[in-house]
Amino acid sequence: FMIPEGGVSRYSVEGGPLVDRDSDQAFFDAIKQGLPASVNVVALPTGAEDKQFVETAVATLVEQIENHRRVTA
């Protein structure tokens, strides 16, 4: 599970009209508490639409798909 600590949308990144870091943190904490221990949580200091976040999310997904294929093949 990936968490964009810099903002969950283009509107909640620094300088956006919906920035509310306290609410974001409460939301992220609730998600982490509700996830099973088997779920890996990766938090990045970027916004959800930042290039680094998107590229990391895609690379992570591709890696998981490839690992699943190796295990089930």
Secondary structure, 3 states (H helix, E strand, C coil): CEEECCECCCCCCCCCCCCCHHHHHHHHHHHHHHCCCCCCCEEECCECCCHHHHHHHHHHHHHHHHHHHHHHC
